Amino acid sequence: MKILYKITGFAALPSVTIVAGLFMVFASAWELQEQMFSLSEGLQSEHGILIFGLVTVLKSLAEMHEGLEELHEGSDE
């Protein structure tokens, strides 16, 4: 059970989710680059992965910013 808690803790780190989100963004952008963002073939999974990756990165950045603000407020006391 200890290993499960370690894996969960690692996966919850904002830096890990930022890297995973950036990987999704770059991988889907690479695939979409071949299509030149043409919607003539309709929406594909790469479009959804790109949006999900961007949301993941933005959410993780917001969490990191919130944590840094809490650290800064704690150091002022």
N, C-alpha and C positions, 0 to 999 in steps of 0.2 A: 504494500500500500504506500510506502514511503516514496517509491519511484513514481507513482501516479501523482502524488502531490507535487513532486519536483517538476514533472512534465507539465502539469497544469499551471504551476507558477511560472515556468519558463514561457509557456505559450501566452500567458497573460501580460507579459512585459510589453510596454508600448513600443520599445525599439524593435522587438520581434515582429509585432503586427505592422509596423511601418515598413520593414524590409519585405515582409510577405505581400503587403499591399503594393509596394513599388514593383516587386517582381510580377504581380498580376498586371499592373499597368503596362510595364515594358513588354511583357510577353504578348498581351492582347494588342498593343499598339504595333508590334512587329507584324502580327498576322494581318491587322487592318491596313498596314502600310502597303501590303501587296495588293489590296483592293483599292487603294487610294481613296479611302473613305467613301466609296460609292455605295449608295443604297439600292443600286439596280438589282442586286441579288437579295434584297430584303435584309431585315435585321438578323444578325447571327449571334451566336453565343459570345463571340469576342466583344461585341458591343456591351453586353451585360457585364462581362468580366472587367472591362475597362471602367465602367461606372462603379462597380462594386469595389475595385481596387482603389479608385480615387476617394470614395467614401471612407474606406478603411484607413487610408493614409491620413485624411483630414480628421477623422475621429481620434486616431492615435496621437496626432499632433495636439489636438485640443486637450486630451488627457495628460500629455506631457506638460503642456503649458499650465494646466490646473495644478499639477503636482509641484511644478517649480514655484508657482505663486504661494502655495502652502509652505514650502520650504523657506521662501523669502520672508513670509509673515512670521514664521517660527523663529527665524534668526534675529528678527527685530525685537522680540520680547526679552 
